Amino acid sequence: MISRMLMFVLRCLFLSLVGVFIETTVVQGSNRCKYPAIFNFGDSNSDTGAISAAFTVLHPPNGENFLGSLSGRACDGCLIIDFITEELKLPYLSAYLNSVGSNYRHGANFATGGSSILPGGYSPFHLGLQISQFIQFKSRTKILFHKLSHNSITELSYKSSIPRPDDFSRAIYTFDIGQNDLAYGLLHTSEEKVQESIPNILKQFSQAVQQLYNEEARVFWIHNTGPIGCLPFNFLSYKSKQGNLDANGCVKPQNEIAEEFNRQLKDQVFELRKKLPLAKLTYVDMYRAKYQLVSNAKKLGFVNPLKFCCGSYHGYQITCGKKSTLNETVYGNACKNSSQLVSWDGIHYSEAANRLIAKGILRGDFSDKPVTIGQACF
């Protein structure tokens, strides 16, 4: 009797262990993180409406392939952050500063056009302020969530538009910032001064990541800065010297500064991995992704990568969305087919370019450690 009972217990234990093994294998085999939310920090490369809400509307043809003037994007269509949300099967991110039509149930976007890591650049919304906005957002949504009951339709509506308290520790935190620190420095100081400023810039960046970690953030997806010397605006405004342009026509000294920034950023990410034991940090080589696109533009169906679709910088600066007449020539009309151009307005990439770049980074081609965004939590 006792032996039969023992055999029964052992059999049950065995089947239970098998069940746990199978269940664990299925979960691990799927190899896919389930992020309930995305919180993004950055500049105009990932701004989904903040600068438009804070200062002035980005007029058409900006957004002509994506909600028109309501897009709030410095692009003809989708940004890389939009393709990230699509890949993770989450809604497009509402800008934190945009009060109209916003829903923050699955995250929020704190990126603002012109932003830099350090204060005092093109925009007042530097990274430190964006982090402060996030901390306030998190605090208020948690308070609001716990205060709301199921007693009214209004309360239910509020609750359906804000993150759940435990979403903050399970979300992915994305960064695309630093380009304006370099660009502003190059405009107002010298290449040497910009080089010298990099350690201080990245010290501020590390402090921002630390602050988010203290607020329960655990998964970080960090883009380095792109080849700023390949932006048509910088090429046109740069007084070229002998040997200062590369085979693609990009400004070599500016790209070298970007490369140095990225080397130090990568070192910072590796140090943060040691310092923040519960964090998962993925460093994404956006520079390499973008430079490969510029180098292979014609093979990929684009025209000259130093051409752009909207606005003008040929001796008379007109930003995209505005028009002006000079010597009976109208400047400011957008090209007819933006999908053939890498650059949308001389500073920002077109949707077609963003789509190709996003495809590579999302599948892990440019990540260190080499993971897809869907595996970044492992």
Salt bridges, closest charged atoms under 4 A:
ASP82 OD1 - ARG73 NH2 2.81
GLU87 OE2 - ARG32 NH1 3.53
ASP166 OD2 - ARG170 NH1 3.89
ASP167 OD2 - ARG105 NH1 2.90
ASP167 OD1 - ARG170 NH1 3.43
ASP176 OD2 - HIS223 ND1 3.04
GLU215 OE1 - LYS138 NZ 3.12
GLU216 OE1 - LYS138 NZ 2.83
GLU216 OE1 - LYS142 NZ 3.07
GLU260 OE1 - ARG263 NH2 2.86
GLU271 OE2 - LYS274 NZ 3.51
ASP285 OD2 - ARG288 NE 3.43
ASP345 OD2 - HIS348 ND1 2.84
GLU351 OE1 - ARG355 NH2 3.98
ASP365 OD2 - ARG363 NE 2.44
ASP368 OD2 - LYS266 NZ 3.06
